[in-house]
Amino acid sequence: MVQATDYIEHRVVREQGYVYARDYSGQGPAFVLMHGFPDDHRIYDDLVPLLVAAGRRVVTFDFLGFGMSEKRSGVAYGFAQQLGDLEAVVDGLDLGQIVPVAHDASGMAAVNYALARPDGVASVIMLNSAYADDDTVIWPEMITLFATKKMQDLSLAIAQSPEQFGWLLHWQQKKFEERLSVSQREKFGRILQPIITGAFTEHPSSGPAFLQIADQFFEELRRNAGHVPELQKLDVPFKLIWGERDPYLTLAMAERRLTQLKHGALIVLPAGHWLQLDEPALVAKSMLS
């Protein structure tokens, strides 16, 4: 089994700061694992050893403003910047053709990268991730609050109150836990909750990046909807690996996504939103199949 030190660390320099990446040696197009917000590369810690043990090259990284990547003050964060982070990692590590693996909001970067560089992707894997979904989706309430322009005064007031923001964060985490099994709920509390809470309580904080990306979320969904005709013609295989216990990015979202893909397959797992944490062995098997 791969150990914690079995990787090469990189700090890929961008104009806005450096992007922290870990490169695990192996064969084949590299799996490039991306996180959503407000978590980081550690959501893949249980999955990476299984992929590397199968002989595959794996790269994990943190988007600017999150995890171990730089968090400079005054940086403009957003989905275009995250796409640029992915491009910088691929070019900086000379990865060549890759398999981008998206989770949560990093579906934006994964799909748009494939559209921009179709010859640079062997396939695309999406784990309970968003792209161009319509307003029938019930998004996490915390994201909806911070993404709704008309609620900006309220959301900023909550963000400036540690007590109120902490209550909201705890409430939202409980909503994600409701449909998990007992063992999955235990891992959520032991592993994921500290990652998410730490993103806001550690210094420097991921708060600025979270607020700016949430503010652009609905606009990015609408922008990506304009790319759907192009996506439907894309000659790239897509594999949707979906946790059926996700209360927000539901199985219905994945089934609709299939209609937007020329070459798409769906694998459903007994897991929640963070399926790579809930069922890493099943996710690895699905990715490698």
N, C-alpha and C positions, 0 to 999 in steps of 0.2 A: 504493500500500500504506500502511496506517495506520502512523504512526510512534509511538515510545515516548511522545511527549508529547501525542498526540492524544486526550486524555481529561481529564475533570474529576475531581479527587480529592475525596473526601468522608470525613469522620470522623463516623460516625453514633453519637451518644451514647446509651449504655445505662447502666443503674444499675451494671453490673459493669465498665464501661469503654467505650471507643469502638471501633466496628467500621470498619476501613479498607475503602473501596470505590473503584473506578474506573468512571466512566460514559463510555462511548463513544457519541457521538451517532449517530442513525440512525432508521429508520422501523420500524413494526410493533411488536407486543408485544415488549418487551425480552427477550433471552436473558439470564437471570441464572445465571451459571456458578458452581458450588459445588465445593469441593475436599473430599477425605476427610481422613484423618489417617495420618501426620503431615506432610502437604505443605501447600501454600498456593496462592494464585491464580496463581502463576507457571507451574503446569502447563498453563495455557491460553495462554501467550504466543505459540505458533505458530498457534493456532486463531483467536484474536481477530481478527487482521488479515484473515483470509479472510471472516469473517462481516461485518465492518464494510465491507469492499470490496463486498459484495453489498447494502449499504444498510441493514443491520439495526442496531438499537440493541443494545448489549451492555453488561452490567454484571458486573464481577467483584468479589469481596470475600473477605476472610479472616474466618473465624470467630474469635470471641474466643479468645485464647490461642495463635493461630497467625499466622504471617506478619507483616504490618505492623499487625495489630490489637493492641489493648492486652493486656498480660499482667500484670495486677495480682496480687500475692501474696494468697492466701487466698480467691480466687474459686472458687465452686462451678461447675465445668464439667459439661456433659452434653448429651444429645440435646434436652431441652426448651429449654435455653439456645440451642442451635444453631437450632432452629425459631424462637425469639424473635429471633435475629440476622437471619434471612431476613426475617421480618415487619418488623423495624426498618428494614432496607435498603429494602424495597419502599415502606413508608410514608414514610420519611425522604426518599427521592428522588422521591416521588410518581410511581411507575412505573405505577400502575394495573394493568391486566391484563398478566401476564407469561408467559414460558415458562421455568419452572425447569429447569435442566440439572444433573443430579446425577452425581457420580462417587464410587465407593467408599462410605463410610459416610454421605455426604450424601444418599443415597437416602432415608434416614429423614425428613430435613427436607422434601425435595421432595414425597414422597407425602403426608405428613401435612399439609403446606401445602395441597395440592390437595383433600384431604378436608375441611379446615377452611374453605377459601375456594374452592369449586368455580367460582364466577363470576369469580374473580380469576386464573384460569389459562386460557390459550388452548389449551395442550397441555403435556405433561410429557415431557422427554427424559431417559433414564437411560443412562449410559455405565458399563458394568460396575460396577453399584452394588447394594448390599444393601438389603433392606427387612424381609421377614418370613420369611426362609429357615429351613428346618428343620435338624435336627442331622445330616442326611446330607451337608451341605456340609463340606468340609475347608477350614477357614479358615487364613489364614497362621499359621504356628506361633508367631510372635512375638505376634500378637494373641491367639491361643488361650491362651498362657501368662499374659498379663496380664489376660485376661478370666475366667480360671478361679479361682473363690474359693478352692478348696482348694490352689492353688499360690501364694497371695498372698505367703507368707513368702519363697519362693524368688524370685518375680518382683521383689519390692521389694529383695531383696538384690542381684540382678543390676542393677537400676536405679541402685543407689547405688555401683556399681563401674564407673567409666568404661571400664576395660579389658574387663570381661565384657560390658557393655552394647554397647560398640563392636563386639565380636566377633559378638554376636547380630544386631545391625543389619546388619552386612556379610554375614553368612550368609543372612539373610532376603532381602536385595536380590539376591543371587546366584540364589536360587530363582525370583524373578520374571523374571530374565533368561534362564533356561535355554532357553525356546522361542522367543525373539526372533530375528529375522534379524540378520545382522552389522551392518547400518546402524542398526537399531533398538537393538541392544545398545550401539553407540557413543553414540547420543543419550542412552540411559539413564545411562551413566557420566558423560557430559559435562554433562548438564543436570539430570537428576532426582536423581542421587546427592548432589550438593552441597546441593540443596534439603532433602532428607530429613535428611542428616547435620547440616546447619546448624540444623535445627529443635531439635536437642538440644544442640549445642555452643555456639551463640550465646547471648549474655546480653541480655535475659532469655530463658529457654528455654521451648520448648513442651512440655517434659517433664510439668509438672503437668496440663496439659490432656489430653495423650495418656494418661496413667495413669488419670485419672478417666473419660474417655470409654471407654477399653478396659474398665474395670471394669464399666461399664454395658451393654456391647455385647450380651451374650447376653440380659440382661433386656429390653433394647429390642426385640430380635428377637421374643421371646415376647409382649411387649405389642402389637407391631404385628400379630402373627398374629391377634389379636382384632379387628383392623380389616379383615381380608380380605373378609368378607361385604359390608361397606360399600364396599370398593374395587371389588368385582365389579359393583356397581350404578352406579358413578361414570360420568357421561356426559362424560368428558374423554378426548381422544385421548392415548395413550401411544406413544412411539417408543422402542424398545430398540435402541440401537446398541452392538454387542458385539464386543470383540476376542476372537477365537477362540483366541488363544495365551495367555490368562490361565490360569495353573495352579490358581487357587483359585476365583475367581468365573467359573465355566466357562459354556460355551454351554448346558449342561443347566439351569443356574440361570435363564438367560434364557427358555428354553423353558417351564419351570415357571411363571415370572412371567406369561407370556402367558395361562395358564389362570386367572389372578387378575384379568384385565382385561376390561372390557366392550368397549373399543376399543383394541386393541393391535396393534403391528406390530413386526417384528424385522428388523434389518439386521445382517449378520455381516461383519466386516472382518478382514483378515489382520494383526492387531495383538495386542498384549498387554494387560495391565491398564490401563496409561496410554495408551490408544489415541489420545487427543487429542495426545499427544506423538509416538507412533509414526507415525500416518498422519493428520496434521491436514487435508490436502486431502480425503481420503475422508470424514472425520468431518464437515467443513463441508458437503460435498455432500449427505451423508445428512441433516443437520440442516435444510438449506434446501430439500430436495426436497418 
